[in-house]
């Protein structure tokens, strides 16, 4: 998905913000830069925070979610609350006929994710899970290279997202009540890369099986570091890892019979939340070639543009390489399975035959 030309841009829309925190500020700057819309209303747990956000980015602070959803000028809602609050807010927004762009993970369980998707389809309301990295043209280019057989039959995939920030993690990442833990926050990135690649290789999402997992927990009971081994169709070996303890980077590496494809900053183009320039390295017997796919817009702008397009077209889910509804359920299912192993009382290692 390359950055759209200005003439291809959808009509600007009015946005409501639910959860005016740090990432919602990144999103607001993105939609203002792209011209895809503006902020009409803001609702958060703290009236002071909502007012501060409105002062910075526009919109009117709302005293309740119903007040925000009752505004006819709000056509889409961006949900950026702590993870456990996503489900209730998204359900109410969809029921009110508002398009929803929900931060990842969409919910904290696969059944809740399925419920939201069913509701979106029943009502014909757009629902998009905000795996923003999937909008960047480096992802579309990587898929093209794989589907064209450039690296031959794929044998192994490694993906990781890890930063060394344990000492400075906020409460929302440490407390179970706020959906804390590294898997919810960034572990879904490498998992979603695996579902994406399984699809690109022509495999069903349910062909991905979790073989083993282990991790480390902190005193609050949430995981701070986790790894897992998976397989696709029992043939392609997969390793994923996420950490707030280890600087693993944010890469995806795909090994094939004829070469290796590497995205060193797969989940943040250029290593920047608002970056626009990606990088893909192809290594074969002929040597190493590096490409730098870029976009006029950052990933947050691109996902907002897709929501506006869905409103115009009457669609309910985005086209690949963004995460569609079947893939959202697959990612949620894998997250549930991974966490259930890592958080199981006793040793944090488990293997499946």
Secondary structure, 3 states (H helix, E strand, C coil): CCCCCHHHCCCCEEEEEECCCHHHHHHHHHHHHHCCEEEEEEECCCHHHHHHHHHHHCCEECCCHHHHHCCCCCCEEEECCCHHHHHHHHHHHHHCCCEEEEECCCCCCHHHHHHHHHHHHHHCCCEEEECHHHHCHHHHHHHHHHHCCCCCCEEEEEEEEECCCHHHCCHHHHCHHHCCCHHHHHHHHHHHHHHHHHHHCCCCHHHEEEEEEEEEECCCCCEEEEEEEEEECCCEEEEEEEECCCCCEEEEEEEECCEEEEECECCCHHHCCCCCECCEEEEECCEEEEECCECCCCHHHHHHHHHHHHHHHCCCCCCCCCCCHHHHHHHHHHHHHHHHHHCCCCCCCEECC
